[in-house]
Amino acid sequence: MREILFLFLLISGLTVSSQDDIHNIDRRCQKCMSLDSNYTVSAMIRCVNKAQEEWDFKIKKYYKTLKDTLSHESAELLITSQHSWLNFMDKQSAFFSSYFHNDMKGGYHLERNEQLMILSRERALALKRLYSDFIKQ
């Protein structure tokens, strides 16, 4: 399962101008999870949570950079969009908790955290693409 997830992360169709910088997060997470000392689920969750923190940092960075370059009207709409996305993430987190813990009848903590990390990754990359497209014009 882990190998499939990271293969997906590495070959997904998301392209950015600085892929090495972005994909280093995925590589570090994969390396962390593959260490012999991180064979437990709780250790793997720590690896994924660290990657999640890095993606959250990227989201904040790209959000601020994009917001600071936009017109006042577009910046206000981006702020609203970001608040909606954060609300979406809260709802997804609750859904994943219910789905993986109740419906799947097990402790799929790692899968839950991986799904949240993927969503954060997608948001960070989307904000970066928007900024890159804006400065290219």
Salt bridges, closest charged atoms under 4 A:
ASP21 OD2 - LYS58 NZ 2.88
ASP26 OD2 - HIS23 ND1 3.52
ASP26 OD2 - ARG121 NE 3.01
GLU54 OE1 - ARG28 NH2 2.27
ASP68 OD2 - LYS64 NZ 2.67
